[in-house]
């Protein structure tokens, strides 16, 4: 190795690497940036390659000189993306800048230690078609836009300055290039935003961001599933030492959780009642009380009639007329009560297969808060049984022969038990309630309460949860004698009691992930002592529609509920800058803010309520379904949403990382096909092929895979103010 002395210019380049932790966390992009920035010995300084091969985005999204210490995102023309950018790659960028995380592999950040805050905006509803011309926005004139390869023209001009753009970056202009191959590098290459050629509603984005990045949502292509883009951003992997990794490799089986160092945080059970969105995501049939307007009620009534989930098909709704009826006056609640004065019933059901109804109820067990059995009944199905499912249900013909109790009898008893102040507890209760043909608004589900180690939509089994947290073996007769529904009900109840006793975060420690807010709380403030030594950790806030404190919000330092996107902008302002009087959020605000805008998503029908009746399935393959708003309506809402994004950009203080991501592409066609597949599977078990209302063939299977690919194609925008 040569031992020549280093030149002063080489020492000057070393400030691109942070001291301490970041020096060990250089990624591919950062390494390339550092190597490429070394001056050439045989070239004069005027020919420094920084001027020719790099596009640098810093304050205001414009080029700046490289000799200052201002943070900047840097892209190299010789470094091409080898795979799609994912939402957790955006998360990695955030953690690298504000939480000493590892360096991202897809972009380089110069002077990243200069980033003081990070703001992430989740804006579902925007999609690539709006930028390449395949989705018409009326205000875009003739609707034609260009895409010019920047390596050929190098002529993307902004404010009179020539910009040298990567050969893997396209400039959005006239003649859109729409790639259909799912493996083409162009599918995941970034695109340069050219303000003069974008549709009018999108033009302001080019003033805030220089690039549009295709960002792939988490999912499973094999089973055509799209996972939560919210969890992908807000759940971060837990850093592990080498010793921890080796210990995990040597461990076998399910290890009971160690709670010796856990600090209990007693929490009332009402905090864990599922929200409307959570019920929809888990495919519960919603109680009518969840619908506020007459039009919403009428639409849901029509859907239930088409899906055979209406009173005409034997369904009943518990006697609850208002959600507020479940609230118990404070004076009636015993101090320290975990049940908050509510009646809590844990339920488990066993089912069998019948000729007509598919899965029919054969046993129901209810257990009260004290663990005593409230109900334990065998039930005779209305139709002949084709499979008793004895290895799982424990039901046999001999047990059911003398039974005269019917589903209608059980429903009458349940309607007497389920008052507005009753909370129903269970594991994957949507299946039990469908077998009961019953709806109730107040549900606590242990399959959601205790997240799967790999996150939603995966769910842990009740057997695993009981073994892990209760150190209890249940379902010993699984596969032979069947389950005991009373035993399962008590296990659910005890899991909920443990969660109430220990706090909302209990159970998440078994996961390989933690919330980004917990990660930040362990990261000391600049100039502060380490958190372990009493230093102050970093803070975070969630700004969202509705009541965010029920979900990730309870783990954030502050949660701000909103009703409109304009209120979200004001909420972000509060979180980032603090309250003017410092009443709640002190001056200077928090270090990390996550916010969601939902008005565009609602207009386009991209919300969680994607269930469709069987009648609509005839139009799935033709791409029909929920009608798209008119292009003038869509253009107006896109313009409003973009204006809100720019308002957030304008209020941020200097040296703030701003990340905007859309989460997914259009999920509606995938949702319709998934509903169609579920209908087919349910009917195929009990009907002949010619009697099926929906047929599932390879044509539908391929259509669903294509729809899944479309639904996973999101977008991202990144800048540093």
N, C-alpha and C positions, 0 to 999 in steps of 0.2 A: 504494500500500500504506500502511495506517495505521502511524504510528510511535508509538503509545501505549506508555507504559511498562507492563511486565508486572507483575502483582501477585505478592506473596509466595507466594500459594497456587499460582500457576502454576509458580513455580520449584520448589516442593515436589513437584510432580507429575513433574518431570524425572528423578527417580531411578529411574523405571521403565525407563529406557534405559541400558544399560551404556556405559561409555566405550570409546573406541578402536574395535576391530574390530566389536563388536556394533552400533555406531551406523550402520554401513553395511549391516547385514544384517537390517534390519527387514522382516518379511513382512507379508502382508495382515492376519493376525490381530493381530499386535503393533501395527501402525499403527492399526487400529480401536480396540484397547485404549487406546492412548495418547491418541487424539483424544477418545474417549468419556469418558475420565477427567478432561478439562479442566473445571473448575468453571464454571457458568453465571453470567454477570454479573448477570442479572436475577432470580436465585433465591437465597434464603438458603442458607447452608452446610448447614443441616439437611436440605435436599432434594437433597443430592449424589446424582447418579444411580448412583454406585457401589453404594449400598445396595439399589437396586431392579433394576438391569439386569445384575448380574454374579453368577456363582456362582464362588467362589474355593475351591480345594482346596489346602490347605497341610499343615502338620504334623498327622499323624493323620487326614488326609482331612476335617478340619473347617474351618469358617469361622474366619478370624482378622482382626484389624484391619489396615487397609491402611497404617498409618503406620510399621510396622516394616520391616526389610529382609529378612525371611524370604522365601525363594523360594516361589512359588505358581503353579499352573496356573489360568488364567482363561478362562471361556467367556462369550461375549456373546449376549444373546437376539436381537439383530438381525443376527447373522452366521450364516448357514446354510451347511452344506456343499454344495458344488456338484458334488462327485464323491466316489467312494469313497476312504477313507483306505487307503493301501497300506503294506506292511511297510517300504519305504524312507522313508515319512513318519515312522514311529516311529524309524527310524535317524537321520533328520534332527534329531528332537527330542533324541536322545542326544548327537549331535555338537554341537548348538547349546549344550547345557549344559556339556559338558566338553572340547570340542575347538575352540572358536571357529568353529563351523560357521554356515551361514546359518540364519535364523529359520524355524521351521515355519510353514506357511500355514494349518493347521487348528486351532491353539490358541495362546494367548498365554502367555508365561512372565514373570511379574514377578520382578525381581531374580534372573535366571537365573545371574548370576555367583556367587550364593550356593550353588549346587549343587556339592557337593564330590565326590560319587561317583555312579556309575550302575550299576544291576544290571538285566540283562535275563534274564527266564525264558522259555524256550521250552517250552510245555506242550501238545503235540498230544493230541487226544482230547476236549477240551472243545468244545462246539458250541452254537450259538444255540438249538437246539431244547430244550436243557436249561433255558434261561431262559424261553422263551415257552410251554413246556408240551407241545410236539410230541414230545419225547423224555421218556418217563416215568422218574422217579426214585421208587422205592417209598417212600422216607422223606419224600416231599413231601405226604403226607396224601391229599387228594382229587385232587391233581394239577392243580387249577385255579389259574391265576395271572392277575393283572390287568395291563392296560396302559392307563394313563390319560394323555391328552395333558396335559402339565404346564402349557401356556399357558392352558388353560381352568380348571384347578383351582388350580394354584399351591400345592398342598397337600401336597407331599412333605415329610414332617416327620421330622426326625432329631434325637434328644436334645432335643426340645421346641423346636427352633428352626425357624422358617419358612424354607424355601429357595426362592429365585426361580430357576426353571429355564427354559432356552431353549425357545422354541416349537418348535424342531426336535429337542427331546429328549423321549423317551417315558419314562414311569415304569412299570417292570415291576410289574404288579399282577394283578387278576382279569380276565377277558375278553381273551385274547391276540389281538393284531393280527398276523396272519401275512401279509406282503406277498408276492405272487407275481411282480409285475412286476420285471424286472431293471433297469428304468430309473427306478423310483420313488425320489424322494429319501429315503423312509422306509427304503429298503434300506441306506443308508449313514449315517443319522442316529444319533447316540449315544442311549443309553437309560439312564435313571436307575435305579440299583439300590435297590429298596425292601426292606429286610431282613425286614419282617414278612410279605411275600408271596412270597418266594423259597422254593423247595424246601429242606428242611432241610440237605441236603449242601452247598448253595450259600450259605446264610445268612452264614457267616463272611466271604465275599467282600465283602459290603456294608459290613462293618466296616473293611475295608482300602481299598476303592475306592468312589467315588461313581458312576462311569459305566462302562458297557460300550460299547465302540466296535466296530462291524463293521469288520474289516480285510481287505482283499482280497489274496489271495496272488498272486504274479507268475505269468503264464501267457500263453497264446496262444489266444484264443477261436476263431480261424479254424481252427486245427488241433487244437483240444481238448487242449491241453497245459497242465500245471501245473508251474511251475518250482520250484526248491528254495527253501523259505522260510528255510532255514539260510543259504544264500549271499546271499539278499536282505538279511539283517540284517548279516552279517559282512563282506560286500564293499562298500566305500564308493567313490563316484566320486572320482577324483583331481582336486583343484582345479587349474585351469589359468589362466594369465595370458592377457590379451588377445593378447599377441604369440604365445603358443603356439597359440591358437585360429586365428589368421590363418595361421600357418605350416602347420598341418594342412590347412587349406582349399586351400592352394596345392600341397600334396604330391600326387603321383599314383603309383599302384602300390604294391607292397609294399616298404617301406624296410627294409634289413637292420638288425638291432638294433645299437646302439652300446654296446659293452661296455668301453670304455676306462677308465671310472671304477668298474667293478664290482669288489667285493671277494669273491674266491672263498671258499666255505665247503664244503670237501670232505665229501661225504655218501655213505655206503654205499648200494648199490642196494636193500638189504632194507627201507629206510625207505619206498620207493616201491611196495612190493608192495600190491596192492589188498586192501582189507578185504572181509569178507563183504557188508556193506551196499553197498559200491561195486560189487562184482560183480553184486549183485542189481539195483541201479539201472541198470546197463548191460546187463542181460538176458543175462548169462552163465548157462549151465547149471552149477549148483554141484557141485563134487566132494563125494562122501559124507563126507569127513573134516571138512567144515564143520559137520556136525550132531552135537550133543553127546549127545542122548538117543535112546533107541530109538523113542520116539513121533515125534520130529522126523524121524528116518531113515525110518521107515515112511511118514510123510506125504509126504516128498519122493519116495520110491520110487513111491508110488501116482500122484503128479503126473507123474513122468517116464514112467510106463507109459501114462497117458492122453494125454500129449503126444507119444508115440512117440519118446522120448528115452532109452529103457531099453536094456539089453544085448540084449533080444529084438528090438530094432529096429536093431541094429548098432552101438550106442554102447559105448565103452570108457572106463574110468577109469584114470588113471595109478596106479602102485603106491605109494601113499602111505597109510599107516594112521594116522599122527598128525601134526599140524602141527609138533610139536616135532622131528620127525625131520629137518626141513629145517635146523635150527640146526647151525652148525659150531662146535666147541670153540674158545675164544679162542686156545689155543696153536697151533692149526692154521691160523690166519688170519694171513697176512703183514701186517706193520705197514703201515698206509696203503693197504691193498687196498680198492678201490672195490667189487669183486665180493663181498667178505666171505667168500671161500672157496667161494662158490657157483658152479655151472656156469650160464652165461648163454647162451641160444640165442634169436636173433632170427628171427622167422618171418613169412612172407607167403605167401598162397595166391591162386590164380586159379581162378575158377569159370565154369561155363556152365549153361545151362538144359536140363533133361531132362524127359521126359514124366511121370515118377512122383515123383522126389525134389525137384523144383523146382530149386534151385541145387546143383550137384554139383561136387566137386573135380576139377580138370583139371591143376593144377600146384602143387607145394609146394616152397618154398626155405627152408633153415635156414642161418643164419650164426652162427659162434661169436664169443666175446668178442674174439678177435684179428682178426675180419673175414673169416676163411677160410670157404669154403663147406663145410658139413657134409652137406647134402643138397640136391639140386636134381633133382626127378623130375617127369615127366609122368605123369598118371594117367588110366586109361580108366574112365569112369563105367559103372555097372551097367546103366543104362537108356539108350535112344536119345536122342541130343542133338537138341533142337529149335532152339537158338540158341547158337552158339559165343561170342557176345559179343566177337568179335575186336577191335573198336576199343578195348576196355578190358582184355581178358585177354591178347590177343596169340595166342590159341589158334586153330588152323585144323584142318580135317579132315585135311589132309595131315600135320600134325604128330602127330595122335593115331592115325592108321591103323596104324602099326607097333607101337604101345605095347601091352604086355600087363600092366603093373603095375596092380593094383586098389587100391581103398581099404583093403581088409583087409590087403594087403601093407604099405601105408604105416602103418597102425595098429600092426602088429607091430613095425616098426622104431622108431616113436615111443615105444612102451612100453619099449623097451630104452634109449632115449636119455633119457627123462624120469624121472629118479630123484627121491627126496625132496629132494635138494639142487639141483635144476634150477629155474631161473627162466626163464619164457617171456616174451619181449618181442615186441611188435607194435603195430600201429595198428588200433583197433577190432577186437580179436582175437575178440570174441564171434562175428563172422561167420565167421572162419576156422575156429574150433573147432567151430562147428555143421556146417560143410562136412566137417570131419574126423570128426565124431561122436565127440568126445573131450573129456574134462574133466581139468583140472589145477588145483591150488589156488594155485599161486604165479605170479601174473600181474603184469606191468608193462605198462601200456598208454599209449602216447604221446598218444592222443587225450584222455586224462584227465589225464596228467602236465602237459601244456601246455594250460591252460584257454583256451577261446575268449574273445576280447575282450569279448563280451557275456555271458559266464558260462554255466554249465550251464543246460539240457541241450544247448546248441549245442556242436558240436565242429569244430575246425579240420581242414582236409585235410592229409594228409601232404605234399603238394606245397607248400602254403603254409608249413608249419612248416620244411621243408628250405630253402626260399628265404629265410625270415625269419631263422632261427638258424644254419643251416649255410652260407648264401650259396651254395646248390647247386641247380641245376636238375635235377629228376627228372621222370619220366613225360612226356618230350617227345613220346612217341608216343601220348599220350592222345587218343582219338577217331579214330585212324588205325591205327597199328601195335600199339597196346596197351601195357600196362605191363611192366616187367621186375621180377619178384618178388625177384630177388637184389638189385637196386638198391634196391628199397623196404625190404628187410630191413636192409641196411646203413645206410640213412637212419634207420630206427627205432633201431638200435643206437647210432649216433653221437649222436642226440638224447638218448638215455638217458645215455650217457657224459658229454655236456656238462652235463646236469642234475646228475649225481653230482659233477662237477668244480666246478661253480659254486654249487651249493646249492639247497635246496628252493624258494626264492623266484625263482630264475632262470626267466624265461619269463612271469612275471606282470607284468613291467614293460611288456610290449607291450600289456597290457590297458588299457582306459579306467578300470579300477577297481583298488583296492588293499584289503588287509584293513584292518578297522577298527583292528586292533592296530598296524599300521604307521602309520596316520594319527595315532594317539595318541602313538606314540613321537616324532613330530615336534612335538608340542604340549608346550610347556614347563610345568613345574609352577608353581603360583601363587607369585609372589615370586621365581622363579628366572630366570636369564638365558635368552635364547632358545637352543634346542637347537643351532642353527648356531654359537653362540658358546660352546659347551661346557656349556650348561645341561642340567638333567635332564628327560628326557621323561616322559610319563605311562605308566603300566603297565596291563596287562590280564591277565585269567585266563580260562580255559575250564574248566568243570566239567561232565563228561558221562559217560554210561555207557560202559564199555569202555575203549579206549585213545585218548583224544582227541589225544594228541601226534602221531598219524599224519596228521591232517588239519590243521585250522586251529590245533590246539594247538601245533604247532611254531613258529607265528608269534607266539603269546602269550608273555607273560613267564613265566607259570606255567600248567601244565595238570594237572588233577586228575581221575583216573579213578575211577569209582564203579560199584557193582553194583546199588544200590537208590536209590529217590528219597530215602529218609531219609539216605543217604550223600551225596546231592547237596546237601541242606540243610546238612550239616556241611561239605561242600566249599566252599559259598558263604560260610559263616561264616569258614572259614580265609582265603579270598580277600579278603573285605571287611575283616576285623579283623586278619588276620595270625596266625601261629602264636603260642601263648602264650609259648614260649621263643624265638621269632624265628629258629628253626633254618633254615627254608626261606623262608617269607614273613615279612618283617620286620613289626614292629608298625605298625599303621596300614593295612596291607593295600594292595590295588591300587586304581586309580582306576576301572577298568571290569571288570565280571564278566559273562560270558555263561554260562548254565547251562541244561541240558535235563532235564526229568522225562519218563520214558518208560513208566512202569507202566500208566497209563491207556491210552495208545496201544497197548501190547501186548495188554491185555485186550480191546480193541475190534477188534483185527486191523487197525490202521492203520499197521503197520510197513511196511518197504520190500518185503516179500515178497508182492506183489499179483498174482502170476501165477496164472492159473487154467486148468484143463484145459478142453478143448472140451466135455466132458460138462456142465459147469456153465453153459455159455452159453445153454442153453434157458431158464434161470431169470433171465437178466439183466434183461429188460424188465419182469418182474414184481417186480423189486427183491430177489430172493432171492440168496443167495450164502453167504459165511461167516456162521454164526449169530451174532446179537447176544447178549451175555451177558444173563442174567436181570436184571430191573430191580433186584432186591435186591443182586446182585453189582455191577452198575453203580453203584448208589447208594453202596455201601460204598467202592468204589474212587474215585469222585468225591469223597466226603467225605475220604478219605485224601489225595488230591491237593490239595484245597483247604486241608486242614490244613497240608500242607507249604508251600504258597504263603504262608499266614499266618505260619508259623514263620519263613520268610525275611523277611517284612515286619517281624516283631517284633525280629529281631536287627540290623536295619540301623541305623547311626548317624543322627543328625539330618542334614537337608539332603542326603539321598540320593534320587536319582530311581529309581523302581522301575517297570519296564515288563514286563508279562506279555503274551505273544502266543501264539496257538494254531497259527499257520502256515496251516492249511487247514481246510476242512470235511471231511466224510466222503469219502475218496478211493477207496473200494473199488469202487463201481459203475463209476466211470470206468476203473479199472484192468481190470475184467472186460471192459468194452466195447472197450478198446484191444487187449486180447489177442484178442478176437473178430475185430476188424478185421485184426490181423496174420495170424491164421489164414486169414481170407478172402483176403487179398492173396496169401499164399503159395500157396494152392490154386488160385486163379483163373488163375494163370499156366500151370498144367499140366493142369487138369481142366475138364470141361464143367460147365455150370451145374447140371444135374441130379445131378451126382456130388459136388457140394460138400457138405461136412459142416456148413458155416456159410455162410449167405447174408447179404450186407450190402446193405441197401436204405436208402431215405430215412428209414424208421422208425427204424432203428438209428442213422443219422447224427444225427437230431434228439435221440434219447435220449442219445447221447454228448455233444452240446452242452449238454444240460440237466444231465447228470452233471458236466461240467466246471465249469459255473457253480456247482453245489453244492459241488464240491471246492475252489473258490477262495474260499469264504465263511468266513473265519476271524474271530477275535475278538481284542480287545486291551483291556488295563486299564492305567491310568497313575496314579501318585500320587507325591507328594514327602513323605518322612517328616519 
